[in-house]
Amino acid sequence: MTRDRGLTHARKYLGDLESAVAARIEQQGRVRLLEAGCGYGMAMLELVRRFGDAVEVCGFNYSPIDGDEQRMRSEALARGIFSAEELERTQLPRIVFCDASRPLPFADASFDFVYSQASLYLYDDKAAFLEECNRVLAPGGQARISPSLHFDEKDAPEKYQGYWEIWDQGREVELGEYLRRVPGIDLVWPAGAERPDLAYLDLRRQNHLDLGLRLVASVDLNFVWHEWGGVRSIYSTQVAFTPRYKRELARPRP
């Protein structure tokens, strides 16, 4: 299940995350990490297990149903990541709860590294989340975010395949094509060109990040049919825009 994904899963979708963290520790000492959609906290626990006090780890979920600190502790014991004695003397990750489509409950420059393995497809406003990642990153910080290109709802009709829909000048553009225009973000394929679905967004902290997208609508596929999952986010590059009928209504009447 996705809530118990650890570093093995992360390696598949985010490349060698452990080596990236190790390099950052060597560069700056202690590293502050944030996992978006951390589930039961398996990857966070494994990072603490490997790097100890060199990392300060925090994660967030939408609700305790997805995983809380009590569940994280019980899973750490059940899976043998930590013993009961080790749990008592180890600074374990912290889990908070929030809606990732809204401003994150963290101060500016709170983290050196942000990562997300399998949660972006559930967010209503994916672009806003990426901009928030940039805000909470410290100078020199980095984020690796799976854009959930591999989670297409296979049972849904073709018009609901994919969780990003971007329109520019009346033409639909692919996520990768659009991101090539955005400084500081690259689309990386750790498994190579033969597996384009296993991509991650590599975001390097900018002084200001604006993807230039306006959220038109978000369609939660689970509301359309209970067997489907994920949210299709529809964007337009017409950021400053008022629909024609609303402009007509705003005109003073004679």
Secondary structure, 3 states (H helix, E strand, C coil): CHHHCCHHHHHHHHCCHHHHHHHHHHHHCCEEEEEECCCCCHHHHHHHHHHHHHEEEEEEECCHHHCCHHHHHHHHHHCCCCCHHHHHHCCCCEEEECCCCCCCCCCCCCEEEEEECCCHHHCCCHHHHHHHHHHHEEEEEEEEECCCHHHCCCCCCHHHCCCEEEEECCEEECHHHHHCCCCCEEEECCCCCCCCCCCEEEEECCCCCCCCCEEEEEEEHHHHCCCCCCEEEEEECCCCCCCHHHHHHHCCCC
